[in-house]
């Protein structure tokens, strides 16, 4: 009798063991994967696997890189700016070698945003996403580096879901789809003595279309017949050149600035208005503006005020 009970208990324990084993080997991994996918999906802000994904990051060598992930062409192009390139630092910080902008951003509490904004304003590259040097793994295609960038990034404003998608994209791009353009070796920059008396690089004139072509926005260009997005800029900054620079960056993306209306200065920041919410969001994200619905005949309206000029 007791022997039969022991056998029954042993069989019950085996059955429970099988169930526990099945749970830990099959169901738990599925639950964890589903949970991870939910977290990634909920923390994805910019990547949609259709439009270009652009980020600026510093390198340990002092150089600054801008990578363009283009899912339409399945290409990853990286543009390299020599660290000894003299630039006008965003937010009116004056002229510096670009290798010093990252640390200035840290010191001033702006983080990598100062680097991204400086790149946009000097080179007309529409970039607002930034990262520390570990983002270099995207251009290299290094699996360990990409995993580190996704899970344990040093410093970045790129959300987890976007890092995950960018990492997967970088891994599947083959070598023929990877490109590197060193601006210091392709006559896009001039070498001369800088304001600090030492040799370095400066912009030699207007930014070449051979560079800006990489930054045309797939959606703005395609959805609006190759750059027929009509844009009006209302300038109440009271600062010469700010609205023109914003217009140039928007045109790099594929828009067409038809007018810049100058008005009396006011203390507002910036507001982006339009009928296409996707386009409005793109421009608003780039310049950190508020958004609103259309109130005119133009496809897009950008209102710039004095507060915007102080941080641009």
Residue pairs with C-beta under 8 A, 6 or more apart in sequence:
39 160
39 161
40 160
40 161
40 164
40 165
41 161
42 161
43 159
43 160
43 161
43 162
44 159
44 161
44 162
44 164
44 165
45 159
45 161
45 162
46 53
46 129
46 158
46 159
46 162
46 285
47 53
47 161
47 162
47 165
47 166
49 71
49 165
49 169
50 71
50 72
50 218
50 219
51 71
51 217
51 218
51 219
51 282
52 68
52 69
52 70
52 71
52 72
52 215
52 217
52 218
53 68
53 69
53 71
53 129
53 162
53 165
53 166
53 169
54 66
54 67
54 68
54 69
54 125
54 126
54 127
54 129
54 215
55 66
55 67
55 127
55 129
55 130
55 131
55 135
55 138
55 158
55 166
56 64
56 65
56 66
56 112
56 115
56 116
56 119
56 125
56 127
56 129
56 130
56 131
57 64
57 65
57 67
57 112
57 130
57 131
57 132
57 133
57 135
57 136
58 64
58 65
58 99
58 102
58 112
58 115
58 132
58 133
59 65
59 83
59 133
59 136
60 133
61 83
62 83
62 84
62 99
63 80
63 81
63 82
63 83
63 99
64 80
64 81
64 83
64 98
64 99
64 101
64 102
64 115
64 119
65 78
65 79
65 80
65 81
65 135
65 136
65 139
66 78
66 79
66 81
66 119
66 123
66 125
66 127
67 76
67 77
67 78
67 79
67 135
67 138
67 139
68 75
68 76
68 77
68 78
68 79
68 214
68 215
69 76
69 138
69 166
69 169
69 170
70 76
70 77
70 214
70 218
71 169
72 218
73 177
74 172
74 173
74 177
75 173
75 177
75 178
75 179
76 138
76 139
76 169
76 170
76 173
76 177
76 178
76 179
77 178
77 179
77 180
77 181
77 214
78 139
78 178
78 179
78 180
78 181
79 125
79 181
79 183
79 211
79 214
80 180
80 181
80 182
80 183
80 184
81 98
81 119
81 123
81 183
81 184
82 98
82 182
82 183
82 184
82 189
82 200
82 201
83 97
83 98
83 99
84 97
84 98
84 99
84 194
84 198
84 199
84 200
84 201
85 97
85 98
85 183
85 184
85 189
85 200
85 201
85 202
85 203
86 95
86 96
86 97
86 98
86 194
86 195
86 200
86 201
86 202
87 95
87 96
87 97
87 98
87 101
87 118
87 122
88 94
88 95
88 118
88 121
88 122
89 95
89 96
89 101
89 104
89 114
89 118
90 114
90 117
90 118
90 120
90 121
90 311
90 312
91 110
91 114
91 117
91 310
91 311
91 312
92 310
93 104
93 108
93 114
95 195
96 104
97 194
97 196
97 200
98 115
98 118
98 119
101 114
101 115
101 118
102 112
102 114
102 115
104 114
105 111
105 112
105 113
105 114
105 115
108 114
111 130
111 155
111 157
112 130
112 131
112 132
112 155
112 156
112 157
113 128
113 130
113 157
115 130
116 127
116 128
116 129
116 130
117 128
117 312
119 125
119 127
120 126
120 127
120 128
120 249
120 286
121 245
121 249
121 312
122 203
123 203
123 207
123 211
124 207
124 212
124 215
124 248
124 249
124 252
125 211
125 212
125 215
125 252
126 215
126 217
126 249
126 250
126 252
126 253
126 286
127 215
127 286
128 157
128 285
128 286
128 287
128 288
129 156
129 157
129 158
129 162
130 156
130 157
130 158
131 149
131 153
131 154
131 155
131 156
131 157
131 158
132 153
132 154
132 155
132 156
133 154
134 145
134 148
134 149
134 153
134 154
135 149
135 153
135 156
136 145
137 144
137 145
137 146
137 148
137 149
137 170
138 146
138 149
138 166
138 167
138 170
139 170
139 178
139 180
141 170
141 171
141 173
141 175
141 178
143 171
146 167
146 170
146 171
147 167
149 163
149 167
150 160
150 163
150 164
150 167
153 163
156 163
158 166
181 211
183 189
183 201
183 211
184 191
184 201
187 204
188 204
188 208
188 211
189 201
189 202
189 203
189 204
190 201
190 202
190 203
190 204
191 199
191 200
191 201
192 199
192 200
192 201
192 202
193 199
193 200
194 200
194 202
212 252
215 252
215 253
216 227
216 252
216 253
216 254
217 253
217 254
217 282
219 278
219 279
219 282
220 227
220 229
220 253
220 254
220 255
220 279
220 282
221 227
221 253
221 254
223 276
223 279
224 254
224 255
224 299
226 254
227 251
227 254
227 255
227 256
228 256
229 254
229 255
229 256
229 279
229 299
229 300
230 255
230 256
230 258
230 298
230 299
230 300
231 247
231 250
231 255
231 256
231 257
231 258
231 298
231 299
231 300
231 301
231 302
232 257
232 258
232 259
232 260
232 261
232 296
232 298
232 300
232 301
232 302
233 243
233 246
233 247
233 257
233 259
233 260
233 261
233 301
233 302
233 303
233 304
234 261
234 263
234 301
234 302
234 303
234 304
235 242
235 243
235 260
235 261
235 262
235 263
235 304
236 262
236 263
236 264
236 265
236 266
236 268
236 303
236 304
236 305
236 306
237 243
237 265
237 304
237 305
237 306
237 308
237 309
238 265
238 306
238 309
239 306
239 309
242 304
242 308
242 309
242 312
243 260
243 262
243 304
244 260
245 312
246 287
246 302
246 304
246 312
247 257
247 260
249 286
250 257
250 283
250 300
250 302
251 257
253 282
253 283
255 300
258 298
265 305
265 306
266 305
266 306
267 305
267 306
267 307
268 303
268 305
268 306
268 307
268 308
269 289
269 290
269 305
269 307
269 308
269 311
270 287
270 288
270 289
270 290
270 302
270 303
270 304
270 305
270 307
270 308
271 289
271 290
271 291
271 292
271 302
271 303
272 280
272 283
272 284
272 287
272 289
272 290
272 291
272 292
272 300
272 301
272 302
272 303
273 280
273 291
273 292
273 293
273 294
273 295
273 296
273 300
273 301
273 302
273 303
274 280
274 293
274 294
274 298
274 299
274 300
274 301
275 293
275 294
275 299
276 299
276 300
277 291
279 299
279 300
280 291
280 292
280 300
281 291
283 289
283 300
283 302
284 290
284 291
287 302
287 308
287 312
288 311
289 302
289 308
294 301
295 301
